[in-house]
Amino acid sequence: MASIFDKKIFDEIEESHVKWNKKLEKDFSSRPERLERFSTVSDREIKRIYTPKDAGDLDFMRDIGFPGDYPFTRGVQPSMYRGRLWTMRMFAGLGSATDTNKRFHHLVKEGQTGLSTAFDMPTLMGYDSDSPKARGECGKCGVAIDNLKDMEDLFDGLPIDRITTSMTINPPASVLWAMYIAMAENRGIDRNVIGGTIQNDMLKEFIAQKTFMCPPKPSVRIIADTVEFGTNEIPRWNTISISGYHIREAGSTAVQELAFTIADGIAYTQAAIDRGLNVDDFAPRFSFFFNSHLDFFEEVAKFRAARRMWARIMKERFKAKDPRSWWLRFHTQTAGCSLTAQQPYNNVVRTALQALAAVMGGTQSLHTNSLDEVLAIPTEEAATIALRTQQIIAEESGVANTIDPLGGSYFVESLTNQMEEEAFEIIKRIDDMGGMLAAIERNYPQQEIADAAYNYQIQIDKKIKTVVGVNKYVTDEEIPVEVLEIDEELEKLQIEKTNRVKTERDNNKVKEGLAEVGEACAGNENIMESLIKAVKSYATLQEVCDVYRDVFGEYRDPGIY
């Protein structure tokens, strides 16, 4: 192994370090060091200073290298942001499909370069707006999509043949994707042309976010169907966005987010291989989705470690030959759980720092949270400020001028190594349990996240960790913030629209299409073509998802604390 530094240099550094520590102790006699333990948001203890010795085991070519070269620690593209800036993809979904379409047009006009869709809770759970289970929730936390007509209205007038679309949807991801494909084909756009991402990550739902429909095994089967179909039919589509974001939002540490996300990726890769797919045919279209939290350097190190880990796993564990299979391409969203209702304008600063960490860590795509997102769906003004935050980082800060500007930092390289090592230890524990599905059934990741969240909350309550405006620098002043309110009339109008579609469609075709979906689910046939046929007949989201529930059963969370 060729270390960056030789032993002689290490000895000199160690000798100087000892002298520096003695000098520091003298200084503390007149100016005592603050007594608290210095640690990251994830409670990783941080040393006073880092030296080459902390990164001494690094082999430059093996561990760091150059951007675009294995193991991609410094980025998956050779030119990174000098060649192309990250995609600015602001999350949008409010009320009706028509309302959200207007927001999409506004964001594209203001310079957004990719669409990102948030769905309301009934849609996320596979229910139509007219379901008794959907009462009071229509359009409240995103857009309501009941059938193909809603999907057509959502993307009306938008250049979906030239701009990519991300859809944050999980249990009914296959159905929403089928609607998107059908909508494009009805507009005369070939399925080979459309590009984008469906989140489609059910393992993290069982671990963290908790939107459920079917049990874990059939859920992974549906995902394998989408991967197979995308590989063969929709070459520009990312069929899974393997998501650590919600794992972190549920309270995990940065290392847990890293380890559980990569472990989910391993599980999906194995499921596709078990389906009979060649790893190099599908792996280049896997993408990831990470949280960018408050601790700047910890987040940068996490992103760098993630790229290196995935490259090594794909090359060594799965024997992938195509370098594109080794790439970990990821979208980032700033930490929603870090936003505060108290002193909400502080959220602009938090978001800017988190966005900067994502950029310094080499993200390919970024959503910046709006200052009012802790209170409601963002207003147009707040969403524009969040987009401008990215544009200022990209165009004014200078951080895009050079690639991986923190590479070589003793501190960052040491953190990157530590996080990779600890994450691999967690992955080994999961492997020893029999893989991620078995670990979920044993409630291992759920319990680990619950414990981490509890420990962090104790630190907040005891003021060991500071949250500005919440447990420190608190004021009694209430700062008025305009909040977007969804008209209660929306639910009535959406139900009327859905019922109108049900009345005007050919119900014999719907019945036939749903029967074909059921047959595909009960057998071994890939479900996607039957899904596309069913939604083209204007079968609703719930009608299709009810077929899933009938064939595969429903999942109930065991409730881990």
Buried (B, 14 or more C-beta within 10 A) or exposed (E): EEBBBEEEBBEEBEEEEEEEEEEEEEEEEEEEEEEEEEBBBBBBEBEEEBBBBBBBBBEEEEBBBBBBBBBBBBBBBEEBBEEEBBBBBBBBBBBBBBBBBBBBEBBBEBBBBBBBBBBBBBBBBBBBBBBEEBEEBBBBBBBBBBBBBBBBBBBBEBEBEEBBBBBBBBBBBBBBBBBBBBBBBEEEBEBEEBBBBBBBBBBBBBBBBEBBBBBBEBBBBBBBBBBBBBBEBBBEBBBBBBBBBBBBBBBBBBBBBBBBBBBBBBBBBBBBBEBEBBBBBBBBBBBBBBBBBBBBBBBBBBBBBBBBBBBBBBBEEBEBEBBEBBBBBBBBBBBBBBBBEBBBEBBBEBBBBBBBBBBBBBBBBBBBBBBBBBBBBBBBEBBBBBBBBBBEBBEEEEBBEEBBBBBBBBBBBBBBBBBBEBBBEBBEBBBEBEBBBBBBBEBBBBEBBBBBBEEBEEBEEEEBBEBBBBBEEEEEEEEEBEEBEBEEEBBEBBBEBBBEBBEEBEEEBBBBBBEBBBBBBEEEEBBBBBBBBBBBBBBBBBBBBBBBBEBBEEBEEEEEE
